[in-house]
């Protein structure tokens, strides 16, 4: 996997909230249409008026294709909430414990003991197993 880290300077006090709305309604639908897109996480520091968006891609080529095609459209959608030009850095994906944390929290929540909670855990377990199997196949 491959990652892109985009650091954005936010305008004004309400920019973080508006940026999140734009991400949910406009940016994520664009990203989900891109070949190789896996996920995005965003960290926001309101006191520094800064956001860091991390996107994860199957390959470097997929991330670069997005950068040369749809990224300009994403920047346009953010033009009212960001100052200046965002900084983009790219990385090879090293590791993550997030899926373990998510599974652990779900397993120990009260919903685990309800019928719908068990079904949700089964779906999560199947998804995690799929990712782990896929990861093993990629490294062989």
VENHUJO-V952527 format. One record per residue. PHI is phi as a letter, one per 20 degrees, with the letter a starting at -180 (* if undefined). Layout:
<<PHI> <PHI>>
This chain:
<<*> <c> <c> <d> <d> <d> <d> <c> <e> <e> <e> <l> <f> <e> <f> <f> <f> <f> <f> <f> <f> <f> <g> <f> <e> <c> <f> <g> <f> <f> <f> <f> <e> <e> <f> <n> <f> <d> <a> <b> <c> <c> <d> <c> <d> <g> <f> <d> <l> <c> <c> <c> <d> <d> <d> <c> <c> <f> <c> <f> <f> <f> <f> <f> <f> <g> <g> <e> <c> <e> <g> <f> <f> <f> <g> <f> <f> <e> <g> <e> <d> <c> <d> <m> <e> <f> <e> <d> <c> <c> <b> <f> <f> <d> <a> <b> <d> <g> <f> <f> <f> <f> <f> <f> <f> <f> <f> <e> <f> <f> <f> <g> <e> <e> <g> <f> <f> <f> <f> <f> <f> <f> <f> <f> <f> <f> <f> <f> <f> <f> <f> <f> <f> <f> <f> <f> <f> <f> <e> <e>>
